[in-house]
Each structure stands twice: as structure tokens, then as C-alpha cells.
Amino acid sequence: MTVMEKLCILGDAAKYDASCSSSGVERPGSGRNVGSAAAAGICHSWSADGRCISLLKVLLSNECSYQCAYCVNAADRDVPRASFEPDELAELTLAFYRRNYIEGLFLSSAVRGTPDRTMERMIDVLARLRRSDFGGYIHMKAIPGASPELLSRAGRLADRMSVNIELPSRHSLGLLAPQKSADAILSPMGQLAASIRENAEERRQYPHAPTFAAAGQSTQLIVGASPEDDRQILSLSQELYRRYALRRVYYSAYIPVSSHPALARITRPPLLREHRLYQADWLLRFYGFEAGELLDTSAPMLDEQLDPKCGWALRHPEFFPVEINRAPLYTLLRVPGIGGVSARRIIAARRYGSLTFEDLKKLGVVLRRAAFFVTCGGRTMPELRMNARTMRQALLRDARPDLGPLCRQLSLFDPVDTRPSAGLIEEG
Ligand code: SF4
């Protein structure tokens, strides 16, 4: 099999992994080595299925010995199989890099033989690249069950490491990925967190000490394959952020590939649910929300029609209205339509005088949403006469009405959709 044929199979097989964002490392080229990494993130293009691939995102092998029910590469699936030799993949990566096709490598692999054997081969690729003075970004997936020594070696070579948690509960993991265990996933996460912390401390004292996974660690969670609700998923994410200092939890809508009896019966990936989980995750990380505030046992799923901040605000009328000229940052951040940047602008601007609704617009506040929840100098926006029901209707009108049908994977090869509603990300 030629390298090109392997690349077609293994590049395609890697597209199911969502954890490909690569921001966080600043390493300018030294003039002597090849390449550099930028802190602002180096993957800003998208694969045919809408996922980010400015990294060369590839599996070392898809010849898997495991039987994860949700996975297209499971041992019993009838799919084309291939494996790179470590030197082939290292040379390919360097060749792409030199031609400016990519800015780094995202390397994952099926478990070929044993976890240790697989990790050794992946580390071999990274070691070859670094020996060739490859200074580009490398994100490597750790294989659950591989030995701690191999994990340490990998962390010295990669910029970011990740161990996929895969499913939101031990029960589902046991049912759908019987060869994996929660402990085999969480213990490398713990080891990585400790090593990253120690390395940061070491580099504070000795700035030239070698780095260890300087861009931190992340994980991926499959959404919709198993019965856990959004509340369980967000609580797990919050716990992972706290306990293992993860940079990101990636949510990947389950793509139905199997008729395994324990898998959810769905026909399409739940992309809108994935999108709402990313929004809620953002609220956990940057807006001071707790998972238990966003969802509870009486409302365990995110509202698919409204973004999670609007949903929370409608359920908590006692928190509003917020007086723009007095509220602290923490409170401003809870108002729909006010993002981190506009909240800080409000705090800076009101030092010089009382703010009006007109000022808020200039400061970047999305008044279409915020107006229902704030007062300026004790006054609501003049034309607003709202109750909870009409407020929800107005917020729904503001949410894009055609959001549902648009939530499908974008294709690199379809005609470009130029409608203003083609993007799905909302602010504030
Ligand atoms: S270990 Fe499981 S998830 Fe990973 S490639 Fe093999 S079957 Fe797929």
C-alpha cells in the first residue's frame, strides 16, 4: 500500500476525533530549526465534515484490537485498514510542513496490539520529528492503559496531550467500551496534570528547562451515544476542569455507526445538542457558572431553542433586573447579551459617568437580549412591557429561527453558504 493510500484511509479515520484545537503554545522559530507554533492557535481551517484540520490530523493505525461499540474503527467493522510506519509518518509530516500545507500534527491511533506497543510507535514518530528539528505544534492522544513511563516520554515531545474520556459514566463505558476502564483513562489524566504542574513550577525557576505538554491537556466526550443527560455531562466536565486542570473538554456528537443494542437509537448526530453543550461549557469556564446552576434534576437537558445563558436567565427572574451602573463584574456576566469584553467595558466606562441604553449599544452589548434583564439609572428600556412568556418569545425570535436545519456538518466541497445565518456561534 502506498503512503498516499494510507493517508487517505488514516486521515479519514481521524475525522471522528473532535479534539483538534491547538492554541496555547508560543514558540517562534529559532532560525535554526523548522517551523514555529503560535499561541493564538494554529488550526483555523475545516475538514470536509466541518472539523478543524490545519494540523495534519491522522491516525498512526486504524487496525484496532478493541471493540468500542460507538467507533467506526472497532475490530469487527468492515472498513479499509492501514498503518503507517513511524518513519513514513514523520517524513510525511515534515514534507507537508515544509510545503506550508500544515502547521503541526494531531496524532492519534487505534490500539494496535497493546496500549504500550501503540504508544511506543506514536512516540517514535514524535521523536523522529523532534530529532529533525521539527518545531511545529504536536497534539498527541495518549492511549488509555499505556504505562506511566511512556506517558512521561510523550509529554516531553508533544505540546498538548489528551486522553479521551469517551463516555460520561463508568456504566456506559463498561457497556460500550468493555476493554477500556474509567481508571485507565483518569489515572493518566492525573499523571499528566501533576507533570504539567511540576513542569510549570520547574520552568519558573529554570526558564530553559525542557517543557512538558506546555499547551496542557484536553479530552473528548461523545454526546448522544449513551443515555446520560446534559446535567451529568456538564457536571463531569466541571469536575474534570477542577481536578485535572484540563484546557478543554471537546464534545463530539455521536455519529451512528453501529446497531449495538446498548447504543442510543438515533439516525443523525445530535449537532445542536453538541453546540449547546459548547455554549454551556463556555459559561462554566469564563462566566463563573456552576453546572448545578445551569441544569438540575427537574430540567436536566439544555433548551435546544435558546442559548444556555438565556435559558438560565428566564428560570431565575429573582436575579433581575441588573442595574448596569452598579452591578459587579460577576453579575454583569450573567446577563444575556453581555459578554466578557462588554462587561469589562461597562465597568471601565461607568467610572466617567452614568451609562444609558444608547451607551450600552456602543459598548458592544447585544441589547436585543440584554434589554429584558437590565436597568440603566433605575429605568428599563422605554418600549419594554414584558412578562416571562413574552420575553421567551422575543428571545426565540432573536435566536436564529432556522438554527435546526443548519445544524449539519459543513462540507468543504459544497457551494459556499453566504447567508448571514450560516455561522452558528452567538456571543454573550
Ligand atoms: S480503541 Fe476503541 S475508540 Fe479507539 S480506535 Fe479502537 S475501537 Fe475505536
Residues whose N, C-alpha, C, O or C-beta is under 5 A from the ligand:
A	BS01	SF4	C64 Y66 Q67 C68 C71 N73 A74 S109 A110 V111
